Amino acid sequence: MSSTWQAYCELLRLEYSICRKDFPAIYERVRQTPVAAGRTTSPNPAAIAHSVDLAAVFYFKNVLCLQRSAATVHLLKRYGFPAQLVIGVQHLPFAAHAWVELEGAVINDKPYMSEMYSVLERC
């Protein structure tokens, strides 16, 4: 199965929780996804993040950063990468955002996200 198709399916799996605004369910799905034993060399983390971005382009509605990041973390963990979903807030003007970090580096957004937002949670 192509990684873009896997990414699209993962976005669909998260859709129910997104529609219900059931953020604890999304958090638990990401937190409970085990990191597979042994990393793979293909696809690499950048290719997985790109696959999720590509799937989001073809998705039937606008994909939120939380949905995109949760899907990315889930896929990365399945391929053996210990990725983290990071949720942060900006105080003025108020804004919330989610992104993915792998070994301390942002992989699906701008590299300076943790400087723009106060980190609330990592899972």
C-alpha positions as CSV (number, residue, x, y, z in Angstrom):
1,M,0.0,0.0,0.0
2,S,1.4,3.4,-0.9
3,S,2.4,5.7,1.9
4,T,0.1,8.4,0.5
5,W,-2.9,6.0,0.6
6,Q,-1.9,5.0,4.2
7,A,-1.8,8.7,5.1
8,Y,-5.3,9.3,3.5
9,C,-6.7,6.3,5.5
10,E,-5.2,7.6,8.7
11,L,-6.8,11.1,8.1
12,L,-10.1,9.3,7.6
13,R,-9.7,7.3,10.9
14,L,-9.1,10.6,12.7
15,E,-12.1,12.3,11.1
16,Y,-14.7,11.1,13.5
17,S,-12.8,12.4,16.5
18,I,-12.2,15.7,14.7
19,C,-15.9,16.2,13.9
20,R,-16.9,15.4,17.5
21,K,-14.1,17.6,18.8
22,D,-13.0,14.6,20.8
23,F,-9.4,15.7,21.4
24,P,-8.8,13.2,24.2
25,A,-9.5,10.4,21.7
26,I,-6.9,11.8,19.3
27,Y,-4.4,12.3,22.1
28,E,-4.9,8.6,23.2
29,R,-4.6,7.3,19.7
30,V,-1.3,9.0,19.3
31,R,0.0,8.2,22.8
32,Q,-1.0,4.5,22.6
33,T,0.5,3.9,19.2
34,P,3.7,1.8,19.9
35,V,6.9,2.6,18.1
36,A,7.6,-0.4,15.9
37,A,10.8,-2.3,16.6
38,G,13.6,-1.4,14.2
39,R,13.5,1.7,12.0
40,T,13.0,1.3,8.3
41,T,15.1,3.1,5.7
42,S,12.2,3.5,3.3
43,P,10.1,5.5,3.6
44,N,12.1,8.0,5.6
45,P,10.5,10.6,8.0
46,A,10.5,13.4,5.4
47,A,8.8,11.1,2.8
48,I,6.1,10.1,5.4
49,A,5.4,13.8,6.2
50,H,5.3,14.6,2.5
51,S,2.8,11.7,2.0
52,V,0.5,13.1,4.7
53,D,0.7,16.6,3.1
54,L,-0.1,15.1,-0.3
55,A,-3.0,13.1,1.2
56,A,-4.3,16.3,2.8
57,V,-4.4,18.0,-0.6
58,F,-6.7,15.3,-2.0
59,Y,-8.8,15.0,1.2
60,F,-12.5,15.8,0.9
61,K,-12.2,18.8,3.3
62,N,-9.7,21.1,4.9
63,V,-7.3,19.1,7.2
64,L,-6.5,20.8,10.5
65,C,-3.0,20.8,11.9
66,L,-4.0,18.5,14.7
67,Q,-5.4,15.9,12.3
68,R,-2.4,16.2,9.9
69,S,0.1,16.0,12.8
70,A,-1.6,13.1,14.6
71,A,-1.7,11.1,11.3
72,T,2.0,11.8,10.7
73,V,3.0,10.7,14.2
74,H,0.9,7.6,13.9
75,L,2.6,6.6,10.6
76,L,6.1,7.5,11.8
77,K,5.7,5.3,14.9
78,R,4.4,2.4,12.7
79,Y,7.7,2.7,10.7
80,G,9.8,2.7,13.9
81,F,10.4,6.4,14.4
82,P,9.8,7.8,17.9
83,A,8.0,10.9,16.8
84,Q,6.1,13.2,19.1
85,L,2.9,15.2,18.6
86,V,3.5,18.7,20.0
87,I,0.6,21.0,20.9
88,G,1.4,24.7,21.6
89,V,-0.4,28.0,22.1
90,Q,0.4,31.6,21.3
91,H,-1.0,34.1,23.9
92,L,-1.5,37.3,21.9
93,P,-3.3,37.0,19.6
94,F,-4.5,33.6,20.9
95,A,-3.8,30.7,18.6
96,A,-3.2,27.0,19.0
97,H,-1.1,24.8,16.7
98,A,0.1,21.2,16.5
99,W,3.2,19.9,14.8
100,V,5.5,16.8,14.8
101,E,9.0,16.5,16.2
102,L,11.4,13.7,15.8
103,E,14.5,13.8,18.0
104,G,13.9,17.4,18.8
105,A,13.5,18.6,15.2
106,V,10.3,19.8,13.6
107,I,9.6,17.6,10.6
108,N,6.2,18.8,9.2
109,D,6.3,22.5,9.8
110,K,8.6,25.4,10.2
111,P,11.7,24.5,12.3
112,Y,11.1,27.4,14.7
113,M,7.6,26.4,15.9
114,S,8.6,25.9,19.5
115,E,9.9,29.5,19.5
116,M,6.5,30.9,18.3
117,Y,4.3,28.8,20.6
118,S,4.4,27.8,24.2
119,V,4.4,24.1,24.3
120,L,1.5,22.6,26.3
121,E,1.9,19.0,25.6
122,R,4.1,16.3,23.9
123,C,2.9,12.8,23.3
